[in-house]
Amino acid sequence: MAGSTHGFSVQRYAPERGTLARLTARDSVLRRLDWPLLLSSLALSGLGALLVWSATRNRDTLNHGDPYYFLFRHLMNTGIGVALMIGTIWLGHRTLRGAVPILYGLSVLLVVAVLTPLGATVNGAHAWIVIGGGFSLQPSEFTKITIILGMAMMLAARVDAGDQDHPDHRTVLKSLGLAVVPILIIMLMPDLGSVMVIAMIILGVLLASGASNRWIFGLVGAGVLGAVLVAVLGLLDEYQINRFAAFANPDLDPAGVGYNTNQARIAIGSGGLTGTGLFKGSQTTGQFVPEQQTDFVFTVAGEELGFLGAGAVLVLLGVVLWRACRIARETTELYGTIVAAGIIAWFAFQSFENIGMTLGIMPVAGLPLPFVSYGGSSMFAVWVAIGLLQSIHVQRPVTA
């Protein structure tokens, strides 16, 4: 007799069947996980631990005299992230669908809290909440998840119920209103990088939902117009203007506003095919690249592991995106497709932006490299996203 727990297809086994038999049964959760997705994500986090360790082991001002400080914390963040993934799979994306209003409300309250005395400024962005004990929280990372879930819930509701073939204009407008509220708050921080990622998420979600292409073209046009108005009205902070100036002219003030990107390119270029060897990069050991454990962690791979090592990072990210695309294509419900598409847009754009800024083909936007960069909030968010993908994959109907 079959039963269902949290949306999973679970077989009621006879008492004589042991734990191993249940775990290895064809319709068990463990067997139905997308293992290439899980293993490539774990590999990225493990490789990230080595790169973060290399970038910080000699930086006494950062590691408080403990060369293993960031290594242990990165591994701890990964462990917590994996636990969050397991919890997300156990709950299931369908259960979380019903909790979207609560999750969305909490995420908005957290980003609002950043604008209160609880908020803290890091690298020019007032986007953090200091918890204490050396820990801090960046609420905008979790907002990405709630926007994906919230828009998916609204856009798929009537389609999955069989009332419509695709979302109507009113539904699309309501879903955009849901996303606009946290975007406006995040812009006040200002955290332009997170706004850029959320904008890409919105486009990915709308494309997957089957909404009219007029919404896509309209949003792209509105985004271009908004960027022009922000520049003309002088709404950007000085550090943001300097970043765009350095991107437009790589030779501009290499000892000043262009220092970060200039040193990043030197580090990557010095790696050659096979790199200088882990812990042996002169740029990394000499501490020439700022924020190398977070935003510029890819430079460690380029210098110390070379083209082959940096390519391995790209391949692993490619596997994650490939499996996510397959999950989005194979699910039988629009809600699952939209959630997976939002995660794909998030991971793809953020990875491209992070790696692109180290190569000088994108402006510096203060975005971490998923799974690889040091940072608890980012690590927790991406592993919750993996949990959502795994839940969508696991809850597919079991074929005979």
matplotlib code that plots the C-alpha trace (Angstrom):
import matplotlib.pyplot as plt

x = [0.0, 1.5, 1.5, 2.8, 5.0, 5.7, 5.0, 7.5, 6.3, 7.0, 6.4, 4.9, 7.3, 6.6, 8.2, 10.7, 12.5, 15.5, 16.8, 19.3, 16.5, 14.4, 17.2, 18.2, 14.6, 13.9, 11.5, 13.5, 14.5, 18.2, 18.1, 16.0, 18.4, 20.2, 23.6, 25.6, 24.0, 24.8, 28.4, 29.3, 28.0, 30.0, 33.1, 32.7, 32.4, 35.4, 37.5, 36.3, 37.6, 41.1, 41.1, 39.8, 42.4, 45.1, 43.9, 43.7, 46.2, 48.9, 46.6, 47.0, 44.9, 41.9, 42.4, 43.3, 46.6, 44.9, 45.8, 42.9, 40.3, 38.6, 39.1, 37.2, 34.5, 34.0, 33.7, 31.2, 29.2, 29.1, 28.0, 25.2, 24.2, 24.0, 21.8, 19.6, 19.4, 18.4, 15.7, 14.4, 14.2, 12.4, 9.8, 9.5, 9.0, 5.3, 5.1, 7.1, 4.7, 2.1, 4.5, 5.5, 3.6, 5.4, 8.8, 8.3, 7.2, 10.3, 12.7, 11.2, 11.5, 15.1, 16.1, 14.2, 16.2, 19.4, 18.3, 18.0, 20.8, 21.1, 22.6, 26.3, 28.4, 30.9, 32.9, 30.6, 27.3, 25.1, 23.7, 24.5, 23.2, 25.9, 24.8, 27.8, 30.7, 32.2, 29.1, 26.9, 23.9, 23.2, 19.4, 19.4, 20.8, 17.6, 15.4, 16.5, 14.9, 11.6, 11.2, 11.6, 9.1, 6.6, 6.6, 6.4, 3.4, 1.5, 2.3, 1.7, -1.4, -4.2, -2.1, -1.4, -5.0, -6.0, -7.8, -5.3, -2.7, -0.3, -0.4, -2.5, -1.4, -3.0, -1.1, 2.2, 1.7, 0.9, 4.0, 6.2, 4.7, 5.8, 9.4, 9.5, 9.1, 12.4, 14.2, 13.4, 14.6, 17.8, 18.5, 18.4, 21.4, 22.7, 23.4, 23.5, 24.9, 22.0, 19.5, 21.2, 20.9, 17.2, 16.5, 17.9, 15.9, 12.7, 13.4, 14.2, 11.0, 8.8, 10.4, 9.7, 6.2, 5.0, 4.1, 3.7, 7.0, 5.7, 6.5, 10.1, 10.8, 9.1, 11.1, 14.4, 13.5, 12.5, 15.8, 17.8, 15.8, 16.2, 20.0, 20.2, 18.1, 20.2, 23.3, 21.9, 20.3, 23.5, 21.9, 25.0, 27.5, 31.0, 32.5, 29.9, 30.8, 34.5, 33.8, 32.0, 34.8, 37.4, 35.5, 35.0, 38.7, 40.9, 44.0, 42.3, 44.3, 45.8, 46.9, 43.5, 40.0, 41.4, 43.7, 41.4, 40.7, 44.3, 45.7, 43.1, 44.1, 47.8, 47.1, 45.0, 47.5, 50.5, 48.9, 49.5, 48.3, 48.8, 49.3, 52.1, 50.8, 48.4, 49.8, 52.6, 51.0, 53.0, 50.0, 48.0, 50.8, 51.8, 48.2, 48.0, 44.4, 41.8, 38.8, 40.4, 38.5, 35.1, 34.5, 37.9, 38.3, 38.5, 41.9, 43.3, 42.2, 43.6, 47.0, 47.6, 45.7, 46.1, 43.9, 43.1, 42.1, 40.0, 38.5, 37.5, 35.6, 33.7, 33.0, 31.6, 29.4, 28.3, 27.3, 25.2, 23.4, 23.0, 21.3, 19.1, 18.0, 17.2, 15.2, 13.3, 12.5, 11.4, 9.1, 5.4, 4.2, 4.7, 5.5, 8.5, 9.6, 9.5, 11.4, 14.1, 14.3, 14.7, 17.6, 19.2, 19.0, 20.5, 23.4, 24.2, 24.3, 26.0, 28.7, 29.2, 29.3, 31.8, 34.2, 33.7, 34.8, 38.0, 38.7, 37.8, 34.8, 32.2, 32.1, 32.9, 29.6, 30.5, 28.9, 30.3, 31.0, 28.3, 29.6, 33.2, 33.5, 33.6, 30.4, 27.7, 24.6, 25.6, 26.5, 23.3, 21.2, 22.7, 22.4, 18.7, 18.4, 20.0, 17.5, 14.6, 16.1, 16.5, 12.9, 11.5, 13.6, 12.6, 8.9, 8.5, 6.1, 7.7, 7.5, 6.8]
y = [0.0, 3.4, 6.5, 10.0, 12.1, 15.7, 15.1, 12.2, 8.9, 6.5, 2.7, 1.1, -1.7, -4.9, -5.1, -7.7, -5.3, -3.7, -0.1, -0.9, -2.3, 0.8, 3.1, 1.3, 0.7, 2.1, 4.7, 5.8, 9.4, 8.5, 6.6, 9.3, 12.2, 13.9, 12.7, 14.6, 17.8, 17.0, 15.8, 18.7, 21.1, 19.4, 19.4, 23.2, 23.8, 21.6, 23.3, 26.6, 25.6, 25.1, 28.3, 30.3, 28.7, 29.6, 33.2, 33.7, 31.5, 34.3, 37.3, 37.7, 40.9, 38.8, 35.4, 36.6, 34.7, 31.4, 30.1, 27.7, 30.2, 30.7, 27.1, 25.8, 28.4, 27.7, 24.0, 24.8, 27.0, 24.2, 21.7, 24.0, 24.5, 20.8, 20.4, 23.2, 21.3, 18.1, 20.0, 21.5, 18.1, 16.7, 19.5, 19.5, 22.4, 21.8, 22.2, 25.4, 26.7, 27.0, 28.8, 31.4, 34.3, 33.7, 33.3, 36.3, 38.4, 37.4, 38.1, 41.6, 42.3, 41.2, 43.5, 46.4, 45.6, 46.3, 50.0, 50.2, 50.5, 46.7, 47.1, 47.2, 48.5, 46.2, 47.4, 50.4, 48.4, 48.8, 45.3, 43.3, 42.5, 41.8, 38.8, 38.7, 36.3, 37.2, 36.3, 38.4, 38.0, 39.3, 39.2, 39.9, 36.4, 34.8, 37.3, 35.7, 32.4, 34.0, 36.0, 32.8, 30.9, 33.8, 34.5, 30.8, 30.4, 33.2, 32.5, 28.8, 28.8, 28.8, 27.0, 24.0, 24.0, 23.7, 27.0, 28.7, 27.7, 30.5, 33.4, 36.4, 40.0, 40.6, 37.7, 38.8, 42.3, 41.0, 38.8, 41.7, 43.8, 41.0, 41.4, 45.2, 45.7, 44.0, 45.4, 49.0, 48.3, 46.6, 49.6, 51.9, 50.0, 50.2, 46.7, 47.0, 43.5, 41.8, 44.0, 42.8, 39.2, 39.6, 41.3, 38.3, 35.9, 37.8, 37.5, 33.8, 33.2, 35.0, 33.2, 29.8, 30.7, 31.3, 34.9, 37.1, 38.2, 41.8, 41.6, 40.4, 43.2, 45.8, 44.8, 44.9, 48.3, 49.5, 48.2, 50.2, 53.3, 52.9, 52.5, 55.7, 57.6, 56.3, 57.6, 60.9, 61.7, 60.7, 58.1, 55.9, 56.1, 57.1, 53.6, 52.3, 55.1, 54.2, 50.6, 51.3, 53.9, 51.2, 48.7, 51.2, 52.1, 49.3, 51.5, 54.1, 54.7, 51.2, 52.1, 53.5, 52.7, 50.1, 48.4, 45.4, 44.4, 45.1, 42.8, 40.2, 40.0, 39.8, 36.9, 34.9, 35.7, 34.4, 31.0, 29.7, 26.2, 24.3, 27.2, 27.9, 25.3, 25.5, 27.9, 29.0, 32.0, 35.1, 37.4, 35.4, 34.9, 38.6, 39.6, 41.9, 41.0, 42.5, 40.5, 37.3, 34.9, 36.3, 38.3, 37.5, 33.9, 32.8, 34.6, 32.0, 29.2, 31.0, 31.7, 28.6, 25.9, 27.5, 27.3, 23.6, 24.3, 27.4, 25.4, 22.7, 25.3, 26.2, 22.6, 21.9, 25.0, 23.9, 20.5, 22.2, 24.3, 21.3, 19.2, 22.2, 22.6, 18.9, 19.1, 22.1, 20.3, 17.0, 18.2, 17.8, 21.0, 24.6, 25.6, 23.3, 24.5, 28.1, 27.5, 25.6, 28.3, 31.0, 29.2, 28.6, 32.3, 33.2, 30.7, 31.4, 35.2, 35.4, 33.0, 34.9, 38.3, 37.1, 35.4, 38.2, 40.9, 39.1, 38.9, 42.5, 41.8, 42.7, 45.6, 44.8, 44.2, 42.6, 39.2, 35.9, 32.9, 30.3, 27.5, 28.7, 32.1, 32.5, 33.7, 32.1, 33.8, 33.0, 29.4, 28.8, 30.3, 28.3, 25.0, 25.7, 26.3, 22.9, 21.4, 22.9, 21.4, 18.0, 18.2, 18.9, 16.0, 13.6, 14.3, 13.4, 10.6, 7.1, 5.3, 1.7]
z = [0.0, -1.0, 1.1, 0.9, 3.3, 2.5, -1.2, -1.4, -2.9, -0.1, -0.1, 3.0, 3.6, 5.5, 9.0, 7.9, 5.5, 7.1, 7.0, 4.2, 2.1, 2.6, 1.8, -1.4, -2.6, -6.0, -4.8, -1.7, -1.3, -1.1, -4.4, -6.2, -5.3, -8.2, -7.3, -10.0, -8.7, -5.1, -5.7, -7.9, -5.3, -2.6, -4.8, -5.3, -1.6, -0.8, -3.5, -2.1, 1.4, 0.0, -2.0, 1.0, 3.2, 0.8, 0.6, 4.4, 6.1, 6.1, 6.7, 10.5, 10.5, 9.2, 10.8, 14.3, 14.2, 13.5, 9.9, 10.0, 11.1, 7.7, 6.7, 9.7, 9.4, 5.7, 6.4, 9.2, 6.9, 4.4, 7.0, 8.1, 4.5, 3.8, 6.9, 5.5, 2.2, 4.0, 5.9, 2.7, 1.0, 4.1, 4.1, 0.3, -2.1, -2.1, 1.7, 1.5, -1.2, 1.6, 3.9, 1.3, 2.9, 6.2, 4.6, 2.4, 5.4, 7.4, 4.6, 4.2, 7.9, 7.8, 4.9, 6.7, 9.9, 7.9, 7.6, 11.4, 14.0, 13.7, 10.3, 9.6, 6.6, 4.9, 1.8, 1.3, 1.4, 4.4, 3.8, 6.9, 10.4, 13.0, 15.2, 17.5, 18.0, 14.7, 12.8, 10.5, 8.3, 4.8, 4.5, 0.7, 0.1, 1.5, -0.3, -3.5, -2.4, -1.1, -4.3, -6.4, -4.2, -4.0, -7.7, -8.6, -6.2, -7.8, -11.4, -11.3, -9.1, -11.7, -14.4, -12.1, -11.2, -14.8, -15.0, -17.4, -20.0, -18.9, -16.3, -17.3, -17.2, -13.8, -12.2, -13.7, -12.4, -8.8, -8.9, -9.9, -7.1, -4.7, -6.0, -6.1, -2.4, -1.3, -4.3, -3.3, 0.3, -1.0, -3.2, -0.2, 1.4, -1.4, -2.6, -6.4, -6.9, -5.2, -7.2, -10.4, -9.4, -8.4, -11.7, -13.6, -11.3, -12.3, -16.0, -15.6, -13.6, -16.1, -19.1, -17.5, -16.5, -20.1, -19.5, -22.5, -24.2, -23.8, -20.1, -20.8, -23.4, -21.1, -18.1, -20.1, -21.4, -17.9, -16.6, -19.2, -18.5, -14.7, -15.1, -17.1, -14.6, -11.7, -13.4, -14.5, -11.1, -9.2, -7.0, -7.0, -4.1, -4.9, -4.5, -7.0, -9.5, -9.1, -9.8, -13.1, -14.0, -13.5, -15.6, -18.4, -18.4, -17.0, -17.0, -14.9, -11.7, -11.3, -7.8, -6.8, -8.1, -10.6, -8.1, -7.3, -10.9, -12.0, -9.3, -10.0, -13.7, -12.7, -10.4, -12.9, -15.8, -13.7, -13.2, -16.8, -17.6, -14.4, -11.9, -9.3, -6.9, -4.0, -1.3, -3.7, -5.5, -5.2, -5.6, -3.0, -0.6, -0.9, -0.2, -3.2, -4.1, -1.7, -0.6, -2.0, 0.2, -0.9, -4.1, -5.7, -4.6, -8.3, -8.6, -6.2, -8.5, -11.5, -10.0, -7.9, -9.9, -13.4, -16.4, -15.6, -12.0, -12.9, -15.7, -13.2, -11.2, -14.4, -15.3, -11.8, -12.0, -15.5, -14.0, -11.4, -14.0, -16.4, -13.7, -12.7, -16.3, -16.5, -13.3, -14.6, -17.9, -16.4, -13.6, -14.4, -12.5, -13.5, -10.0, -9.9, -13.3, -12.3, -9.0, -10.8, -13.5, -10.9, -9.3, -12.7, -13.5, -10.0, -10.2, -13.8, -13.6, -10.2, -11.4, -14.6, -12.8, -10.2, -12.6, -15.1, -12.7, -11.9, -15.7, -16.3, -18.5, -15.9, -13.4, -9.7, -8.0, -4.7, -5.5, -4.1, -6.2, -5.4, -3.1, -3.4, -1.8, 2.0, 3.6, 5.7, 4.3, 0.7, 1.5, 3.4, 0.6, -2.2, -0.3, 0.4, -3.3, -3.9, -1.5, -3.5, -6.7, -5.1, -3.7, -7.2, -8.6, -5.8, -6.0, -9.6, -10.2, -10.0, -13.3, -13.4]

ax = plt.figure().add_subplot(projection="3d")
ax.plot(x, y, z, "-o")
ax.set_aspect("equal")
plt.show()
